[in-house]
Amino acid sequence: MSLRDYKVLTFDVVGTLIDFETGVLNAVRRIGGPAAAKLTDDEIFAPYLDGRAKHYERSSEVMKLVYIHLAKELGLPADEASADTFQYAILQHPAFPDSIDALARLRKHFRLVAMTNADRPSFAFYSQTLGNPFHDSITATRRSTRSLIRGTSPSTSAGNRRSGIKRRRFCMSPRANITTSLSARH
């Protein structure tokens, strides 16, 4: 089997191409000041993930609530302005260092499709950060967000459902497509 046997490459975006962890950590430390600077990554992520599980709706709408939960747990500023800053920061996560160049090279040879549990507004920002490399995308909807976001990346059953959607949507056989990666911690 050769990579040239494939016509479509699908990508998870957040945590695979977009450095979600660095984005969250940088935002919390910037907003939280000296108190947040002393916290370990795990100390920040535990209440973040708990807050995300409680507020599983569209990330473009609820990250303020996730931040307030996290801030209260960690004793950080939990005011409206801080929450608004975090909400906006979520849309500005950085790309991993090799993502932009790699996607540009791959786009010359393959159809690139984003399959992400980010909602459409968030994905639009992430795609722009990546240089808008995708030919098409499948993003979370209001209905699918709860099942796709609760704790981690899409489950096998969700992935299988999305595989069926993408085969129908792009008129391709499973043998023509390869899913390149899925992230584990978001």
Helices and strands as residue ranges (DSSP letters): G 3-5, E 8-11, H 20-37, H 41-54, H 59-74, H 80-90, H 99-107, E 111-119, H 120-129, E 136-140, H 142-149, H 156-170, G 174-176, E 177-181
